[in-house]
Amino acid sequence: MKYLLILFLSTIIFSCSNDNNNDTNNNKELNNNADKVTINLDDSTDNNITEQSNTDDKDNKSNNSSINTEETEETEYYSYTDKEIISFIESGDFQTIKKLIESKSLDVNYNLEIDEYSKSTPLIQAIKYKQTDIINYLLENNADVNLTLGYSTPLIEAMYYDEGLVRKLIDLGADVNLTTESGFTPLMASAGRHNIAIADLLIEKGADIEARDDDDINALVYASTYNNEDMVKFLLEKGADANTVCEIKNEHTDISSTPLMNAAYRGNTNIINMLLENGADINYTTDFGMTALMMAASFNQFEAAKVLLENNADTSVTDEYGRTALDLAKEEDYKDIVELLEKYN
């Protein structure tokens, strides 16, 4: 059971590490090479020569042929692999990116292949590497602010940039509830940060505070897992449900938990108190019989166990194997918690 709990918390922490999304169609053709940007060589068009001859019978003179030549300037195109383009963006090579876009060698919404499993866009990569000049240039050239290719979105990447860019993207039409392929939202991304202003802006613009990703995790659960006390307080003030239950059910695990259980596992007494003050059920029991107190006892979180006991946590609850919190502490030989629990039995 303990390993299932560790797996559960690991799943929450790494859920935001991003998954792969549906590819959008490129506006450019591939030039017999799937990993290269389109190369189109425009040959100069053939001269269109029209010769007109008129014979003037009266003065027996022939007019000279009239030649109309329509010239098309040759456009120079460039060819780079996706990895090279990503490198240009990462290093902030603005002039090369500008040259590629101006010559139509690179579309602003081109699907960059990160690896065989994931794709990205020039805008997402520019935001990721905090390349302001490239970001602004792409946006000026109509980069799609809602284009997502799996593991991220422009707005989610902006969570790790600054509030100004978040506002700019929203003003340009970025969807505050646009998710990655795994259901991860911008608000969930902000839960791991300490910028309350950004989270407040997202909610003001309509972000769903109770939205859940594919692992049934919401922003409050993420915030409690990351020990983000300010964010937990903010989300609770905005109406987040302190009793939200996330149930992870997939081929690897089948387990449920609450923000209070996460806080107990982390040993964060400040978050525990905030959740209890906002109506968290101290004795909520999972399908496997686990409670917040049992989480604290299982992971040697003495202070967390103490706060829970002081708030009347039930010591008699048993898990699916008939074990109480005291039994779990004894199994791990956590002497201080054993002594504490024995006082309340």
LINKADA-V720531 format. One record per residue. N is the residue number from 1. RES is the residue in one small letter. PHI is phi as a letter, one per 30 degrees, with the letter a starting at -180 (NA if undefined). OMEGA is omega in radians with two decimals (NA if undefined). Layout:
N&RES&PHI&OMEGA / N&RES&PHI&OMEGA
This chain:
1&m&NA&-3.11 / 2&k&d&-3.13 / 3&y&d&3.06 / 4&l&d&3.14 / 5&l&d&3.11 / 6&i&d&3.12 / 7&l&d&3.14 / 8&f&d&-3.13 / 9&l&d&3.10 / 10&s&d&3.14 / 11&t&d&3.14 / 12&i&d&-3.06 / 13&i&d&-3.06 / 14&f&c&3.12 / 15&s&e&-3.07 / 16&c&d&-3.14 / 17&s&d&2.79 / 18&n&i&-3.09 / 19&d&b&-3.07 / 20&n&c&-3.08 / 21&n&c&3.13 / 22&n&d&3.10 / 23&d&d&2.97 / 24&t&c&-3.09 / 25&n&d&3.05 / 26&n&d&3.04 / 27&n&d&-3.09 / 28&k&c&3.09 / 29&e&d&3.05 / 30&l&d&-3.09 / 31&n&c&3.12 / 32&n&h&3.13 / 33&n&a&-2.97 / 34&a&d&-3.10 / 35&d&c&3.14 / 36&k&b&3.08 / 37&v&d&-3.10 / 38&t&e&3.00 / 39&i&c&3.08 / 40&n&b&3.12 / 41&l&c&3.13 / 42&d&c&3.05 / 43&d&d&3.09 / 44&s&d&-3.14 / 45&t&d&3.12 / 46&d&d&3.09 / 47&n&d&3.10 / 48&n&c&-3.04 / 49&i&c&3.09 / 50&t&c&-3.12 / 51&e&c&3.13 / 52&q&c&3.13 / 53&s&b&3.08 / 54&n&b&3.13 / 55&t&c&3.11 / 56&d&d&-3.08 / 57&d&d&-3.02 / 58&k&d&-3.12 / 59&d&c&3.03 / 60&n&h&3.12 / 61&k&c&3.10 / 62&s&c&3.06 / 63&n&d&3.08 / 64&n&d&3.09 / 65&s&d&3.10 / 66&s&c&-3.08 / 67&i&c&3.14 / 68&n&c&-3.10 / 69&t&c&3.12 / 70&e&c&-3.06 / 71&e&c&3.05 / 72&t&c&-3.13 / 73&e&d&3.13 / 74&e&d&3.12 / 75&t&c&-3.10 / 76&e&c&3.12 / 77&y&c&-3.06 / 78&y&b&-3.10 / 79&s&b&3.08 / 80&y&b&3.08 / 81&t&d&3.11 / 82&d&e&-3.14 / 83&k&d&3.11 / 84&e&d&3.13 / 85&i&d&3.10 / 86&i&e&3.12 / 87&s&d&3.10 / 88&f&d&-3.13 / 89&i&d&-3.11 / 90&e&e&-3.11 / 91&s&d&3.12 / 92&g&i&3.14 / 93&d&d&-3.06 / 94&f&d&-3.06 / 95&q&d&3.13 / 96&t&d&3.11 / 97&i&d&3.11 / 98&k&d&3.14 / 99&k&d&-3.13 / 100&l&d&-3.11 / 101&i&d&-3.14 / 102&e&d&3.14 / 103&s&d&-3.11 / 104&k&i&3.04 / 105&s&d&-3.14 / 106&l&b&3.07 / 107&d&d&-3.10 / 108&v&d&-3.14 / 109&n&c&-3.11 / 110&y&d&3.12 / 111&n&d&3.13 / 112&l&d&3.12 / 113&e&d&3.12 / 114&i&d&3.04 / 115&d&a&-3.08 / 116&e&d&-3.08 / 117&y&c&-3.02 / 118&s&b&3.11 / 119&k&b&3.11 / 120&s&b&3.10 / 121&t&b&3.08 / 122&p&e&-3.12 / 123&l&d&3.13 / 124&i&d&-3.14 / 125&q&d&3.14 / 126&a&d&3.11 / 127&i&d&3.14 / 128&k&e&-3.10 / 129&y&c&3.03 / 130&k&h&3.13 / 131&q&c&-2.99 / 132&t&e&-3.11 / 133&d&d&-3.14 / 134&i&d&3.10 / 135&i&e&-3.10 / 136&n&d&-3.13 / 137&y&d&3.13 / 138&l&d&3.13 / 139&l&d&3.09 / 140&e&d&-3.14 / 141&n&c&2.98 / 142&n&i&3.01 / 143&a&d&-3.09 / 144&d&d&-3.10 / 145&v&d&3.13 / 146&n&c&3.13 / 147&l&d&3.13 / 148&t&b&-3.09 / 149&l&b&3.02 / 150&g&k&-2.93 / 151&y&d&-3.10 / 152&s&a&3.03 / 153&t&b&3.10 / 154&p&e&-3.10 / 155&l&d&3.10 / 156&i&d&3.09 / 157&e&d&-3.12 / 158&a&d&3.09 / 159&m&e&-3.10 / 160&y&c&-3.10 / 161&y&c&3.06 / 162&d&a&-3.08 / 163&e&d&-3.12 / 164&g&e&3.14 / 165&l&d&3.09 / 166&v&e&3.12 / 167&r&d&-3.12 / 168&k&d&3.14 / 169&l&d&3.12 / 170&i&d&3.10 / 171&d&d&3.14 / 172&l&d&3.06 / 173&g&j&3.13 / 174&a&d&-3.12 / 175&d&d&-3.09 / 176&v&d&3.11 / 177&n&c&3.11 / 178&l&d&-3.06 / 179&t&c&2.95 / 180&t&d&-3.14 / 181&e&d&-3.11 / 182&s&c&3.11 / 183&g&i&-3.12 / 184&f&d&-3.06 / 185&t&c&3.06 / 186&p&e&3.14 / 187&l&d&3.07 / 188&m&d&3.11 / 189&a&d&-3.12 / 190&s&d&-3.12 / 191&a&d&3.11 / 192&g&d&3.13 / 193&r&c&3.13 / 194&h&c&3.12 / 195&n&c&-3.12 / 196&i&d&-3.11 / 197&a&d&3.14 / 198&i&d&3.12 / 199&a&d&3.12 / 200&d&d&3.12 / 201&l&d&-3.14 / 202&l&d&3.14 / 203&i&d&3.10 / 204&e&e&-3.12 / 205&k&d&3.02 / 206&g&j&3.12 / 207&a&d&-3.13 / 208&d&d&-3.06 / 209&i&d&-3.11 / 210&e&c&3.13 / 211&a&e&-3.13 / 212&r&b&3.09 / 213&d&d&-3.07 / 214&d&d&3.08 / 215&d&c&3.09 / 216&d&i&-3.12 / 217&i&c&3.10 / 218&n&c&-3.04 / 219&a&d&-3.12 / 220&l&d&3.12 / 221&v&d&3.09 / 222&y&d&-3.11 / 223&a&d&3.14 / 224&s&d&3.12 / 225&t&d&3.14 / 226&y&d&-3.13 / 227&n&h&-3.11 / 228&n&d&-3.04 / 229&e&d&-3.13 / 230&d&d&-3.12 / 231&m&d&3.09 / 232&v&e&3.13 / 233&k&e&-3.12 / 234&f&d&-3.11 / 235&l&d&3.09 / 236&l&d&3.10 / 237&e&d&3.14 / 238&k&d&3.04 / 239&g&j&3.11 / 240&a&d&-3.09 / 241&d&d&-3.13 / 242&a&d&-3.12 / 243&n&c&3.13 / 244&t&e&-3.13 / 245&v&c&3.07 / 246&c&c&-3.10 / 247&e&c&3.13 / 248&i&c&3.14 / 249&k&b&3.08 / 250&n&b&-3.07 / 251&e&d&-3.08 / 252&h&c&-3.05 / 253&t&a&3.06 / 254&d&b&-3.04 / 255&i&a&3.12 / 256&s&b&3.14 / 257&s&a&3.13 / 258&t&b&3.07 / 259&p&e&-3.14 / 260&l&d&3.10 / 261&m&d&3.11 / 262&n&d&3.13 / 263&a&d&3.11 / 264&a&d&3.10 / 265&y&d&3.14 / 266&r&d&-3.13 / 267&g&i&-3.10 / 268&n&c&-3.07 / 269&t&d&3.10 / 270&n&d&3.12 / 271&i&d&3.10 / 272&i&e&-3.13 / 273&n&d&3.12 / 274&m&d&-3.11 / 275&l&d&3.12 / 276&l&d&3.11 / 277&e&d&-3.14 / 278&n&c&2.98 / 279&g&i&3.12 / 280&a&d&-3.14 / 281&d&d&-3.06 / 282&i&d&-3.09 / 283&n&c&3.09 / 284&y&e&-3.08 / 285&t&b&3.13 / 286&t&d&3.12 / 287&d&d&3.14 / 288&f&c&3.07 / 289&g&i&-3.11 / 290&m&d&3.05 / 291&t&b&3.11 / 292&a&d&3.12 / 293&l&d&3.13 / 294&m&d&3.07 / 295&m&d&3.14 / 296&a&d&-3.13 / 297&a&d&-3.09 / 298&s&d&-3.06 / 299&f&c&3.00 / 300&n&h&3.11 / 301&q&c&-3.02 / 302&f&d&-3.08 / 303&e&d&3.11 / 304&a&d&3.12 / 305&a&d&-3.13 / 306&k&d&3.13 / 307&v&d&-3.13 / 308&l&d&3.12 / 309&l&d&3.11 / 310&e&d&3.12 / 311&n&c&3.00 / 312&n&i&3.02 / 313&a&d&-3.09 / 314&d&d&-3.12 / 315&t&d&-3.04 / 316&s&c&-3.12 / 317&v&d&3.14 / 318&t&c&3.10 / 319&d&d&-3.07 / 320&e&d&3.12 / 321&y&c&3.10 / 322&g&i&-3.09 / 323&r&c&3.05 / 324&t&c&3.08 / 325&a&e&3.11 / 326&l&d&3.12 / 327&d&d&-3.13 / 328&l&d&3.12 / 329&a&d&3.11 / 330&k&d&3.13 / 331&e&e&-3.12 / 332&e&c&3.14 / 333&d&i&3.08 / 334&y&d&-2.95 / 335&k&e&-3.10 / 336&d&d&-3.14 / 337&i&d&3.08 / 338&v&e&3.14 / 339&e&d&3.12 / 340&l&d&-3.10 / 341&l&d&-3.14 / 342&e&d&3.11 / 343&k&d&-3.08 / 344&y&c&3.14 / 345&n&d&NA
